[in-house]
Amino acid sequence: MKGSHGGESGMEGVAAMEACYQGFNPAAYLQYNYTAPRADFHRRDSIVPWKLSCLHKAFTEEGLRGEVLVDVGSGPTLYQVMSACEHFDRIILSDFLEVNRNELLKWLQGGEGSLDWTPYLQHVCELEGRSPTAWREKAERLRSVVTDVLPVDVHQPHPLPPGTLPHSGADCLVSSFCLESVSPDLASFTRALGHLSRLLRRGGHLLLIGALGESFYLGAPGLRIPVVSLEESQVCSSLRVCGYNLLRLSVYHLPPDMKLGVDDVTGVFFAEARKP
């Protein structure tokens, strides 16, 4: 589910969101969103290569690096830390749903998951100026730096289990398609974004990827999961309200053939922000 629950405020809405995810199917979700045409590495206008390029620029060209990175609400995906694994000593993956954590662990422990991540690893190697054949080294590096796959609940003031992070917090947070997918409304989305700030050290960076104009997506055949439909201005406002300094916001607009009926998303945003 990427991450859920809540206190008195919004409890019913958050509980309803949690109930939606009980039938979530990682394999179906990966098939819908992480195969062609949305993951076509021969097309510059495909969604996944755009996201990988944004992440590559942040970590490789802009030099984001440090000791600890936390991926908040990983879902069953690994692409979002393939660039980061070269620049951080320790990466923590997290998700609310056990089925997603199990999917991640399957690959991390050397097994075969529901999706072949090889083309993703090869593409990131190419972005880094390495031979595509270096993907095995990258896979080994990724497996070596991911130290934990933990439960997370972004609707709690302290989303991760106690003692997970250094006292000062993580150096960097990544969160992709999580907060808007597990929040019943914009207010809950913004509160959850504020909770993430508690995981981040002062001066640390947040990389936030999310959907624009999306009201639902399919988490399994016939399972429509509601989403907070966001606009660019709302993303910027929520980051500001939570005390982040927005450094960069990039937007991808879906070509018609990327609209597959598995959701009604119109665009994707990539935000880079800093905690003062």
C-alpha positions as CSV (number, residue, x, y, z in Angstrom):
1,M,0.0,0.0,0.0
2,K,2.9,2.2,0.2
3,G,1.9,3.6,3.8
4,S,-1.4,4.2,6.0
5,H,-3.4,4.8,9.4
6,G,-4.3,7.9,11.3
7,G,-5.2,9.5,14.6
8,E,-8.6,10.9,15.5
9,S,-8.6,13.3,12.6
10,G,-9.4,11.6,9.3
11,M,-9.5,8.1,11.0
12,E,-12.5,6.9,9.1
13,G,-11.1,8.1,5.8
14,V,-7.7,6.5,6.4
15,A,-9.4,3.3,7.6
16,A,-11.4,3.2,4.4
17,M,-8.2,3.6,2.4
18,E,-6.6,0.8,4.3
19,A,-9.5,-1.5,3.5
20,C,-9.1,-0.7,-0.2
21,Y,-5.7,-2.2,-0.2
22,Q,-6.5,-5.6,1.2
23,G,-6.9,-7.1,-2.3
24,F,-3.8,-5.3,-3.7
25,N,-1.9,-7.6,-6.1
26,P,1.8,-6.6,-6.6
27,A,2.2,-8.7,-9.8
28,A,-0.9,-7.0,-11.4
29,Y,0.2,-3.5,-10.4
30,L,3.7,-4.1,-11.9
31,Q,2.2,-5.4,-15.1
32,Y,-0.1,-2.4,-15.5
33,N,2.6,0.3,-14.8
34,Y,6.1,-1.1,-15.3
35,T,5.9,-2.8,-18.7
36,A,5.7,-1.3,-22.2
37,P,4.4,1.2,-23.2
38,R,4.9,2.9,-19.8
39,A,8.3,1.2,-19.4
40,D,9.6,1.4,-23.0
41,F,13.3,2.1,-22.9
42,H,13.5,2.8,-26.6
43,R,11.1,5.8,-26.3
44,R,12.1,9.1,-24.8
45,D,8.5,9.9,-24.0
46,S,7.8,6.8,-22.0
47,I,7.0,7.4,-18.3
48,V,9.6,5.1,-16.6
49,P,12.6,6.4,-18.5
50,W,11.6,10.0,-17.6
51,K,11.4,9.1,-13.9
52,L,14.8,7.3,-14.1
53,S,16.3,10.3,-15.8
54,C,15.0,12.7,-13.1
55,L,16.5,10.4,-10.4
56,H,19.8,10.1,-12.2
57,K,20.2,13.8,-12.5
58,A,19.4,14.3,-8.8
59,F,21.9,11.7,-7.6
60,T,24.6,11.8,-10.2
61,E,24.6,15.3,-11.7
62,E,23.5,17.2,-8.7
63,G,25.6,15.1,-6.3
64,L,23.0,14.1,-3.7
65,R,24.9,11.6,-1.4
66,G,25.2,10.6,2.2
67,E,25.0,7.8,4.7
68,V,21.3,6.9,4.9
69,L,18.5,7.1,2.4
70,V,14.9,6.0,3.2
71,D,12.5,5.1,0.4
72,V,9.1,5.8,1.9
73,G,6.3,3.6,0.5
74,S,8.3,1.5,-1.9
75,G,5.4,-0.6,-3.0
76,P,6.7,-3.6,-5.0
77,T,9.2,-1.5,-7.0
78,L,13.0,-1.0,-6.9
79,Y,13.7,1.4,-9.8
80,Q,13.5,4.5,-7.5
81,V,16.8,3.6,-5.7
82,M,18.8,2.2,-8.6
83,S,20.7,5.5,-9.0
84,A,20.8,6.3,-5.3
85,C,22.5,3.0,-4.4
86,E,25.8,4.3,-5.8
87,H,25.8,7.3,-3.6
88,F,24.5,6.1,-0.1
89,D,26.0,3.6,2.3
90,R,22.7,2.4,3.6
91,I,19.2,2.3,2.0
92,I,16.0,1.5,3.8
93,L,13.0,0.3,1.8
94,S,9.5,0.5,3.4
95,D,5.9,-0.3,2.8
96,F,2.7,-0.7,4.7
97,L,1.7,-3.9,3.0
98,E,3.4,-7.2,3.8
99,V,2.8,-8.5,0.2
100,N,4.8,-5.6,-1.1
101,R,7.6,-6.1,1.4
102,N,7.7,-9.8,0.5
103,E,8.0,-8.9,-3.2
104,L,11.0,-6.7,-2.5
105,L,12.6,-9.2,-0.3
106,K,12.3,-11.9,-2.9
107,W,14.5,-10.0,-5.3
108,L,16.9,-8.7,-2.7
109,Q,17.5,-12.2,-1.4
110,G,18.4,-13.3,-4.9
111,G,15.1,-14.8,-6.1
112,E,12.9,-13.9,-9.0
113,G,10.3,-11.4,-8.4
114,S,7.1,-10.7,-10.4
115,L,9.0,-8.3,-12.7
116,D,12.4,-8.7,-14.4
117,W,14.4,-5.6,-13.2
118,T,17.3,-6.2,-15.6
119,P,16.2,-3.7,-18.3
120,Y,15.8,-1.1,-15.6
121,L,19.3,-1.8,-14.3
122,Q,20.7,-1.7,-17.8
123,H,19.1,1.6,-18.6
124,V,20.4,3.3,-15.4
125,C,23.9,2.0,-16.2
126,E,23.6,3.6,-19.6
127,L,22.5,6.9,-18.0
128,E,25.6,6.7,-15.8
129,G,27.9,6.2,-18.8
130,R,28.6,2.6,-18.0
131,S,28.2,-0.4,-20.3
132,P,24.7,-2.0,-20.0
133,T,26.6,-5.2,-19.1
134,A,27.5,-3.6,-15.8
135,W,23.9,-4.2,-14.6
136,R,25.0,-7.3,-12.6
137,E,27.4,-5.1,-10.6
138,K,24.7,-2.6,-10.0
139,A,22.3,-5.3,-8.9
140,E,25.0,-6.6,-6.5
141,R,25.5,-3.1,-5.2
142,L,21.8,-2.5,-4.7
143,R,21.4,-5.8,-2.8
144,S,24.4,-4.9,-0.6
145,V,23.3,-1.4,0.5
146,V,19.6,-2.2,1.2
147,T,19.9,-3.1,4.8
148,D,16.2,-3.2,5.8
149,V,12.7,-3.6,4.3
150,L,10.4,-2.2,7.0
151,P,6.8,-1.5,7.7
152,V,5.8,2.2,7.4
153,D,2.7,4.2,8.3
154,V,2.9,7.7,6.9
155,H,-0.3,8.7,8.8
156,Q,1.5,8.3,12.1
157,P,3.6,11.1,13.5
158,H,6.6,8.7,13.5
159,P,6.2,6.6,10.4
160,L,9.0,4.1,10.9
161,P,9.7,1.7,13.8
162,P,11.7,3.3,16.7
163,G,15.4,3.2,16.4
164,T,15.5,2.8,12.7
165,L,17.4,6.0,11.9
166,P,20.3,7.9,13.4
167,H,19.1,10.5,15.9
168,S,19.7,13.4,13.4
169,G,17.6,11.6,10.8
170,A,18.1,10.4,7.2
171,D,20.2,12.3,4.7
172,C,17.7,11.8,2.0
173,L,14.1,10.6,1.5
174,V,12.6,9.3,-1.7
175,S,8.8,8.7,-2.0
176,S,7.1,7.7,-5.2
177,F,3.3,7.6,-5.8
178,C,2.7,7.0,-2.1
179,L,1.2,9.9,-0.2
180,E,-1.6,10.7,-2.7
181,S,-2.4,7.0,-3.1
182,V,-2.9,6.3,0.6
183,S,-4.6,9.6,1.7
184,P,-8.3,10.2,1.7
185,D,-8.0,14.0,1.0
186,L,-5.5,16.8,0.5
187,A,-5.3,17.6,4.2
188,S,-4.3,14.1,5.0
189,F,-1.7,14.2,2.1
190,T,-0.2,17.3,3.6
191,R,-0.1,15.9,7.2
192,A,1.6,12.8,5.9
193,L,4.2,15.0,4.1
194,G,4.8,16.7,7.4
195,H,5.3,13.4,9.1
196,L,8.0,12.5,6.6
197,S,9.9,15.6,7.6
198,R,10.5,14.1,11.0
199,L,12.5,11.3,9.3
200,L,14.9,13.8,7.6
201,R,17.9,15.6,9.0
202,R,18.2,19.4,8.7
203,G,19.7,20.1,5.4
204,G,18.5,16.8,4.0
205,H,16.7,16.3,0.7
206,L,13.3,14.9,-0.2
207,L,12.7,13.6,-3.7
208,L,8.9,13.2,-4.2
209,I,7.4,11.6,-7.3
210,G,3.7,11.5,-7.7
211,A,0.6,11.6,-9.9
212,L,-1.2,14.6,-11.2
213,G,-4.9,14.7,-12.0
214,E,-5.4,11.1,-10.9
215,S,-8.6,10.0,-9.1
216,F,-8.1,6.2,-9.1
217,Y,-5.7,3.4,-10.1
218,L,-6.1,-0.3,-10.4
219,G,-4.3,-2.2,-7.6
220,A,-5.6,-5.6,-9.0
221,P,-8.1,-6.6,-11.6
222,G,-11.3,-4.7,-10.8
223,L,-9.8,-3.1,-7.7
224,R,-10.2,0.7,-8.1
225,I,-8.1,2.5,-5.4
226,P,-9.0,6.2,-4.9
227,V,-6.3,8.8,-5.2
228,V,-6.1,12.4,-4.1
229,S,-6.2,14.3,-7.4
230,L,-3.3,16.8,-7.2
231,E,-2.4,19.9,-9.2
232,E,1.1,21.3,-9.4
233,S,0.2,24.2,-7.3
234,Q,-1.1,22.0,-4.5
235,V,2.1,20.0,-4.4
236,C,4.1,23.2,-4.1
237,S,1.8,24.5,-1.4
238,S,1.9,21.3,0.7
239,L,5.7,21.3,0.6
240,R,5.8,24.9,1.7
241,V,3.3,24.4,4.5
242,C,5.4,21.5,5.8
243,G,8.5,23.7,5.9
244,Y,10.4,22.4,2.9
245,N,12.3,24.6,0.4
246,L,11.3,23.6,-3.1
247,L,14.4,23.4,-5.3
248,R,13.0,21.9,-8.5
249,L,9.7,20.7,-9.9
250,S,9.5,18.9,-13.2
251,V,6.3,17.7,-14.9
252,Y,5.7,14.9,-17.4
253,H,2.5,14.9,-19.4
254,L,1.2,11.6,-20.6
255,P,0.9,11.0,-24.3
256,P,-2.4,9.5,-25.4
257,D,-1.1,6.0,-25.9
258,M,0.2,5.9,-22.2
259,K,-3.4,6.3,-21.0
260,L,-4.3,2.6,-20.6
261,G,-7.4,2.6,-18.5
262,V,-5.6,1.3,-15.5
263,D,-5.8,4.8,-14.0
264,D,-6.8,8.3,-15.1
265,V,-3.5,10.0,-14.4
266,T,-2.8,13.0,-16.7
267,G,0.8,13.8,-15.6
268,V,3.6,12.9,-13.2
269,F,5.6,15.4,-11.1
270,F,9.1,15.1,-9.8
271,A,9.9,17.5,-6.9
272,E,13.2,18.0,-5.2
273,A,13.0,19.8,-1.8
274,R,15.3,20.5,1.1
275,K,14.6,20.6,4.8
276,P,16.1,23.9,6.2
